[in-house]
Amino acid sequence: MSHTSNRPVDWEELVTQNETRLYRTALAILGDPHEAEDAVQDSFVRFLEHAPQDLERPSAWLTRVLVNGCRSRLRLAWRRVAPLPETLPAPGPEERQELEELFSLPPKDRAVIHLHYYEGYSTDEIAQILGQRPGTIRSRLSRAREKLRKLLEDA
């Protein structure tokens, strides 16, 4: 294990504070609850094995690892998209239609919408998480908003 920072990480607190948020992010990107659970679990394992020393924001590091892991899962040939599950640890039933529309967007669009609106990351932070330029993220966010707006108008 390479995580031996000067400030010891309280593992239980780290998991408790991040697991639901990470799960929602993974579910928004992957659209499958089982894959989302696996992606979150993989992120925590990677944290134990590879988190850098003196990590100031473990939650941001975990989010970046999670998003990268989700992107890898989306590239797998055997992957299929499951329908939106009936039970989600996410917003209530009144927002179900919006979630259905969100899931109809391409994964890259779902990722930026989720990270910006649900997780509260700025475009610069999303760019860092996704390893892209801030201008690219702003463009993607703008296009994703427009696609979502059209989907909601047509519904």
Secondary structure as the mmCIF struct_conf table of DSSP 4:
data_model
#
loop_
_struct_conf.conf_type_id
_struct_conf.id
_struct_conf.beg_label_comp_id
_struct_conf.beg_label_asym_id
_struct_conf.beg_label_seq_id
_struct_conf.end_label_comp_id
_struct_conf.end_label_asym_id
_struct_conf.end_label_seq_id
BEND BEND1 ASN A 6 ARG A 7
HELX_RH_AL_P HELX_RH_AL_P1 TRP A 11 LEU A 30
HELX_RH_AL_P HELX_RH_AL_P2 PRO A 33 HIS A 50
HELX_LH_PP_P HELX_LH_PP_P1 ALA A 51 PRO A 52
TURN_TY1_P TURN_TY1_P1 GLN A 53 ASP A 54
BEND BEND2 GLU A 56 GLU A 56
HELX_RH_AL_P HELX_RH_AL_P3 PRO A 58 ARG A 75
TURN_TY1_P TURN_TY1_P2 ALA A 77 TRP A 78
HELX_LH_PP_P HELX_LH_PP_P2 VAL A 81 PRO A 85
BEND BEND3 GLU A 86 GLU A 86
BEND BEND4 PRO A 89 PRO A 91
HELX_RH_3T_P HELX_RH_3T_P1 PRO A 93 GLU A 95
HELX_RH_AL_P HELX_RH_AL_P4 ARG A 96 SER A 104
BEND BEND5 LEU A 105 LEU A 105
HELX_RH_AL_P HELX_RH_AL_P5 PRO A 107 ILE A 113
HELX_RH_PI_P HELX_RH_PI_P1 HIS A 114 TYR A 118
BEND BEND6 GLU A 119 GLU A 119
HELX_RH_AL_P HELX_RH_AL_P6 THR A 123 LEU A 130
TURN_TY1_P TURN_TY1_P3 GLY A 131 GLY A 131
BEND BEND7 GLN A 132 GLN A 132
HELX_RH_AL_P HELX_RH_AL_P7 PRO A 134 ASP A 154
#
